């Protein structure tokens, strides 16, 4: 992740809404379908988790939040 991308990233959440996580979309990295790269900045792990798309990020969040056994 390059910090220069933060200048153009689109914040799609607030920390209060997402249990301390902050979700961003990066318009500078676009896949073949036109999906923007997505980032999950969280208190639980340093740095950011990067995903190829918003859909991929939301699937990972769902899996980690709602499918715990």
ABEGO torsion letter per residue (X at the ends): XBAAAAAABBBABBAAAAGGBBBBBBAABBBAAGBBBBBBBBAABBEBBBBABAAAAAAAAAAAAAABX
